[in-house]
Amino acid sequence: MFLKINKPSWYTSYDIVEKFKRLFPNEKVGHSWTLDPMASGLLIIAIGRQSTKHINKFLWADKEYETTIDFSIYSDTWDLDYFDTFKKYEVVEKNWKKWIIKDWKFIPAPTQEQIKQVLEKLIPEAELPLTMFSAKKVNWKKLYELARQWIYLNLKQKMKINSFEILDYNFPKLTLKLNVWSWTYIRSIGYWLWQQFWLPGTLTMLKRTKIWEISL
């Protein structure tokens, strides 16, 4: 049996699995592709040995997300679930244009067309930085476990982006729809994007809306 779950924010994927383990104590329970605690949206739960045997098929499927980036915030985890550093920068309006004040410098807001042109560079694939605050393992250690010991690695990974759509842009907030390959990290796309404009930036919303042809 497979169930579509709309995971709320601030629950881990493991929290959801544990709830179903209590409901089905005699069955094996698994899930498709971990969602960060801050993220919400589609999580497929497999119940029973036959279903859990096939859950890996969803790991390799393309996925669709909606995300909001705030260019006026910096967090060391690149999302709101920060570890040690969270900073809010001032947004000002000057000469009919919006600016961020960062390190005593005025950094102009990019236009929607500039953002579009930069994002187009990611298609069909790009090598992007990996956040240290993820469950990805290096030498059997999860990256977030290393980060919490103040061990930081400069890691990059090839990621595939099938398409993007700008859903809304009102600086400092940008909302995107992204269709990506399974091993692509949305926080990596966000981090790369705000670095192109020398801006701070943090994901303030992330929602998975689709896995393969299964929608939320």
KANORZI-V973987 format. One record per pair of residues at least 12 apart in sequence whose ideal C-beta (glycine too) atoms are under 6 Angstrom apart, sorted by sequence separation. I is the first residue (numbers start at 0). J is the second residue. D is the distance in whole Angstrom. If there is no record, write none. Layout:
I_J_D, I_J_D
This chain:
16_28_5, 30_42_6, 31_43_4, 163_175_6, 164_176_4, 73_86_5, 88_101_5, 189_202_5, 16_30_5, 30_44_5, 43_57_6, 132_146_5, 163_177_5, 72_87_6, 131_146_4, 29_45_5, 162_178_5, 186_202_6, 71_88_5, 161_178_4, 12_30_5, 28_46_6, 71_90_5, 160_179_5, 26_46_5, 131_151_6, 185_205_6, 12_33_5, 26_47_5, 27_48_5, 159_180_3, 12_34_5, 29_51_4, 23_46_5, 31_54_6, 27_51_5, 159_183_6, 11_36_5, 19_44_6, 29_54_5, 129_154_4, 158_183_4, 31_57_4, 32_58_6, 9_36_6, 128_155_5, 129_156_6, 6_34_6, 8_37_6, 126_155_5, 8_39_5, 126_157_5, 127_158_5, 7_39_6, 6_39_6, 124_157_6, 124_159_4, 6_42_5, 4_42_5, 122_160_5, 121_160_5, 4_44_6, 37_78_5, 1_43_6, 2_44_5, 37_79_5, 37_80_5, 1_45_6, 36_80_6, 118_163_5, 0_46_5, 0_47_6, 1_50_6, 0_50_6, 77_130_5, 76_132_4, 130_186_5, 111_168_5, 128_187_6, 127_187_4, 108_170_4, 128_190_6, 127_191_5, 97_170_5, 117_195_5, 90_171_5, 109_196_5, 106_197_6, 106_198_6, 99_198_6, 71_171_4, 33_134_6, 70_171_4, 69_171_5, 69_172_5, 67_172_6, 68_173_5, 67_174_5, 78_186_6, 66_175_6, 77_186_4, 65_176_5, 88_199_6, 64_177_5, 77_190_5, 63_178_5, 62_179_6, 61_180_6, 66_185_5, 64_185_5, 68_189_5, 59_181_5, 70_193_6, 78_202_4, 79_203_6, 73_199_4, 74_201_4, 70_198_5, 72_201_4, 70_200_5, 68_200_5, 69_201_6, 68_202_6, 69_203_5, 66_202_6, 67_203_5, 67_204_4, 66_205_5, 65_206_5, 64_207_5, 65_208_6, 63_208_5, 63_209_4, 62_210_5, 60_210_5, 60_211_4, 57_210_6, 40_206_4, 41_207_5, 38_205_4, 39_206_5, 40_207_4, 40_208_6, 41_210_6, 41_215_5, 40_215_6
